[in-house]
């Protein structure tokens, strides 16, 4: 479990680094509008690519199931199907780049100078879409075979290429915001080249053995149904994230800044908890493919027990170090005070969140995507209802709603688990 979860945690943490590196490089140029533009565009890409994260998780699940079933050709076909879908989706994003830019930047707001800078970055980096999504597929395919260290090495290499290209194009050649976007395209394209080289090494011969098997109608429909359900589930998750930030912004600059500081703690916690989810996806997918109910139950217990222990440790660390971390992240006395007022919610959040993340991994590994979609939508409804009922409390209502959202996700999936286990394995 830890051989998968540990490297997966680190690989997850490297995912947003392309945007972070671009923001840092442009920030050092000293032009506020360009910094705001690349920061805004980076958030857009994080959310846009996150929406298509089903390419990683479904590839991971189907790969693990094929591995457990001893279906070696299924491992090859899963990779190629994932790359085919990534190419189609990425090409569609490129084709729709102009209306997408209009809609997304209008929704984000900002001054004309910031929006113009952000559009410049967006219209170049969008050409990385097929490659970025293909790298999601390679990441899922590697972790699905429990090759998490190799997945981490590929992710680190992509980010080193991005850092180097950004340094050369922005700092040395003075290409500005366009250079940062080109660096992202170079890095993602390099990742696909590396991924294909790895695949050719472990899958000798032709990557596509049979187009008939690759385009099998029943299998394609199953893959598309799972991807659709995971995409809807992810959209609901993004809706919670966006609603939380939008309502925080309406509460004033100090509250918005305080929430932003605390959200960094949630983000780091989520990266670690998602490592356990990745382990659950691989272990449960393998057990389901092998039709081994005992191993599936054992993996579930292992993930939940160790995940809760880890969450408890994170809670203790945040309780002790939280105030000092807040002071380190902001110099504003008002923001520090506001962040401390809501720190308790961040401190306790890993305890309900770990069950949400763990069961997400279990459900994905078993490809119980339809139920996961429905339960996520129910959890979104619980989030909105909690906020609506407590909205007179202001920002306090948002944090109560967020904790309720985590708790609802874990509790609903736990309640549904026995019936799905029985349906998958029988009595």
N, C-alpha and C positions, 0 to 999 in steps of 0.2 A: 504494500500500500504506500509506504513512504518513498519507495523508489520511483513511484509514479507521481505522488502528491508533491514531493519536494521540488523536483525540477519543473513540474507543471505550475507551481506557485510562481517560480522565478520567470518562467516563460510568459505567464499571464501579465506579470509586472512590466515586461518589456514591450507589450503591445502598444501602449500610447506614447512610447518614447519618440516616435517620428515627429509627432506634433510638438512634444516638449522640446526636442532639439531645434526644430524650426523656430519656435517661439523664442528660445534663448538666443539663437544666432541673430534673429531680426531685432530682438530687444537690445542687443549690444550696439546696434547702429544708431540708437537714440531717437528714432522717429516714432512718435506715439501712435500715429494713424496706422503705420505699417505693422507695429506690434499688435495693436488692437485687431487689425484685419487678419493676421495670421493666427492669432489666438481664437478669433471667432470661427474662422474656417476650419481650424483643427478640431474644435468642438463639434462642428457639423460633420466632419469626416468620422470622428469617433462614434457619433450616434448613427450615421449612415451605414458604416461598415458593421457596427454592432447589430443593426437590424438584420444583416445577412449572416450573423454568427451561426445560423443553423448549418452553414456549410462545414464548420468545424465540428460541431457536436454530433450532427447526423453521420458524418463520415467516421467519427470516432466510434459511435455506437455500432454501425453496420460492420466496420472493420473488426471490432472486438467480437461481435457475434459470429462473423465468418471464421475468425481465429479459433473461437471456442468450439465451433462445429467441425473444425478441420477442413473447411472449404477454402482451400488456398486460392482457387480461381476467383472466389468471391472477394478476397482481399484486393486483388488486382482490379476487378471490375468496379468495386466501390470507389477506389481512387480515381479511375478514369471517369466515372459518372459524376463524381464531385467536381472534377476539373471542367467537365463539359458544362455543368450548371454554372460554375463560377465564370466561365468564359461568356456564356449567354447573358447572365445578369450584369457582369462588368461592361459588356458591349452596350447593353441597354442603358446603363448609367451614362456612358459616354455620349450616346445618341441623344439623351435627354438633358445634357448638361446645362443648356441655356435656360429652359423653363425651371429646372431644378434649382439653379443658382438664383433665379428671380424669386421663387417661392421661399427658399430657405433663408436667404438674407433679408427678405422682407419680414419674415417671422422673427428673426433675431434682432432686428432694429439696428441702431448705431448711426453715427454720423456718415455723411456722404464720403468723406475721406477714408473712414474705416471700412465701409462697405466696398468701395472701389478697390482698396488694397486686398480685402478678403476675396473678392471676385477674381482678381488677378491670380491669387494663389490657388483658388478653387479650380479655375478653368485649365490650369496646368496639371495639378495633382490628380484631377479626376481621371486622367489617362492611365493612372496606376491602378484603377479599380479592378480590371480583370486579374491583374497580378496579385494585388492585395488579397482578393477573395480566393485566388488559387492557393496562396500561402496559408489561408485558414484551412483549406482542404488538406494540404500537406501536414500541417500541425496536428489536425485531428487524426489523420491516417497514421502518423508516427506514434502518438499517444495511445491510439487504439490497439497498437501492437505492443504496448508497454515499453516503447522506446522513448521514454520521456527525456532522458539525457541528450539523446540525439536531437530531439525536437528543440530543447533548450539551446543546443549548440547552433542550430540553424537560425533561431530567433536572434541570438546574440550576434551572429555573423551579419544578418540583415541590418541590425542597428549600428554595428561598427561601420558598415558600408555607408549607411545614411549619414552618420556623424562625419565621416571623412569627406564625402561628397558635399555636404553642407558647408564644412569648413573651407573647402576649395572654392566652391561656387559663390558663397556669400561673403566670406571674410577675405579671400585672396583675389578672386576675379570680380568681386563687386557686382554680382548679378542681382543682389537684393532679394526681394520676396519671390521673384521668379526662380532664382537659383535654389531657394529652399524647397520649392515645389518640384523642380527638376530632380533634386537630390532624392526626394521621396520616390519618384518614379524609378530612378536608377536602383534604389535599394530594393523596392518590391520586385522589380524585374529580375534582379540578381537572385532574390530569394526563390523565384520560380525556377531559374536555371539550376540552382543548388538542389532544390527539391526534385527536379527531374533526374539529376545525376544520382541522387540517393535512391530514387525509385528504380532507375536502371540497374544500379548495383545490386539491390535486393530482389529485383524482379527481372532476372536475365531473359533475354529474348525480346519479343515485341511487347510493348505495354498494352496494346489492344490485341488480344488473341482472337476475339470474335466480335464483330460489330453486331451480329444477331443477339449475342448474350448481353452486350453493352446496352442495346436499345430494346431489350425485352419489355414488352408493353406492361405486363403485370408488375414486374419489379420496378419499372420507372414510375408507375402510378403509385406504388407503395412509397418509394423514396420521395416523390413530390408531395404526397399527403403528409408524411412525417415532417418534411421541410416547411410546408405551409403552416402546420400546427405550431411548430417551434417558432416560426416567424411571427405569428399572431401573439404567441406567448411573450416573445421578446418585445414586440410593439407595446404590449400592456406594461411591461417592466420599464420601458423608456418613458411611457406616459406618466408613470409615478415619478420618475426622476425629473422630468421637465415640469410637471405640476408643482413639485416640491420647490424647485428653484424659482419658478414664476411667482408663486405665492410669497416666497421669501423676499423677492425683489420688490413686491408691492408693499412689504412691511417697512421699507426704508433702507438706506445705504448701510447703516450699522448692522441691522439684522441680516441683510444680505451678505455682508462681509463675514459676520460671525458664523453663519451657516456654511459659507464657503470654506472657512478654516476647519470646521468640524467635519465637513464632507470629505476632506482629505483623509481624516482618520477612518471614516467609513470605507473609503476607496481602498486604502491599504489593507484593512481588515477583510474586505471582499476578495481581494486578490488571493489572500492566503486561504480563506474558506473555499474559494473556487478550486484551489488545488485539491482539496478533499473531494469536491464534486467531480473533478476529472478522474480521480482514482475510482470513484464509484461508477462512473460511466464505463471505464475499462473493465473493472472486475465484474460488475453486474452484467455487462454485455457479453463478456466471455462465458460467464456461468449460464446465461440464458442460451447462448449458442450451443453450449455443451449439454443443455437440458439437465443441469445439475442444480436442483432446488436447494440442496443443503449448502452448496457453495454460494448460491445467491443470497440465502438468508445469512450465512456467515459474513459475507462481504457487507451486507446491510448493517449488521450489528457492529462490525469493525469500524466502518465509516462513522456511524452515529456516535459510538463510544469515544473514539479518538477525536472526532470533530468537536464533541462537547468539551472534552478535556482541553483541547487547544483553545476553544472559545473562552473557557473559564480563565485560562492563562492570559489571553489578550485582554479580558475584562480587568484583571488585576493590574496589568501593565498600564492600561489607560487610566485606571483610577489613581495610580501612583504618579505617573509621568504626565498625565493630561494637562494640568495647569502649566507646567514648564514648557510643554510642546506648544501650547497656545501662545505663550509669551515669545517663543522663538519664531513663530510664524507671522506675528503681527506686532507692530510697535504702537498701535493705537490703543489708548487706555479704554476708550469706549467699546471697541471691538473685543478687547480682552475680557472685559466685564460681561458683555453680552454672551460671549462664547462659553464662559464659565457657568453662566446661568443654565445653559442647555447641555453641558458636558455630561451630565448624568445619563442622558438618553444615549449618547455615544458609548459610554462605559458599559451599559447593560445590553446594547444592541447585538453583540456577537452571540449571546445566549439563545434568543429566538431565531436569529439569522442562520445559525449553523444548521438547524433542522431544515430550513427553507433551501439552503444550498445543497445539503446532503441529499435530500429527497429529489431535488432537481436532477442531480447526477444519477441517482438510482432510476428515476423515470426515463431519463434520456438513454441510459445504457440498455434498458429494457424496451426502448422505443414505445413507451406508453404516452405518446405525444398528444393524442387527442384529449386524454384525461388531464394531462399537465396543462394544456391550453385552457380547458374549461375551469380548472381550479385556479389558474392564474387570473382569469377574468373575474372569478368570484372574489379573489383576494384584492383585485383592483377596486371592485365595488365596495369591499369592506373598508379599504383605504379612504375612498371618497366619502363614504357615509360617516366614517369617524371624524374626518375633517369637517364635514358639513355640520355635524351635531355639536362639535366643539369650537367652531370657527370664531366664536366670540372671544376665545382665549388667545387669538392671534398666532404667533409663531409656536406657542406651546401646543396648539392643536395640530400643527404640521408634524411635530416630533411624536406626539401620541399616535397619530395616524400612521406614521412610518413604522413604529414598533408594532402596531396592530397589523400592518401589512406583512411584516416578517412572520409574526405569530400565525396569521391566517394561512399563509403559504405552507408552513411546516405542518400545522395541525390538520389542514384539509388533505394534504398528501399522505400523511400518516394514517388518517382515517380510511382513505381509499385503498391503501397499500394491500391489506389482506385479500380483498376481492380481486384485485388485479393479479396478485401472486397466484391465486387459485385458478384464475382464467388462463394464465400463462403456463402453469405447470400441472394443472389438474389437482385432484385430491392427494 
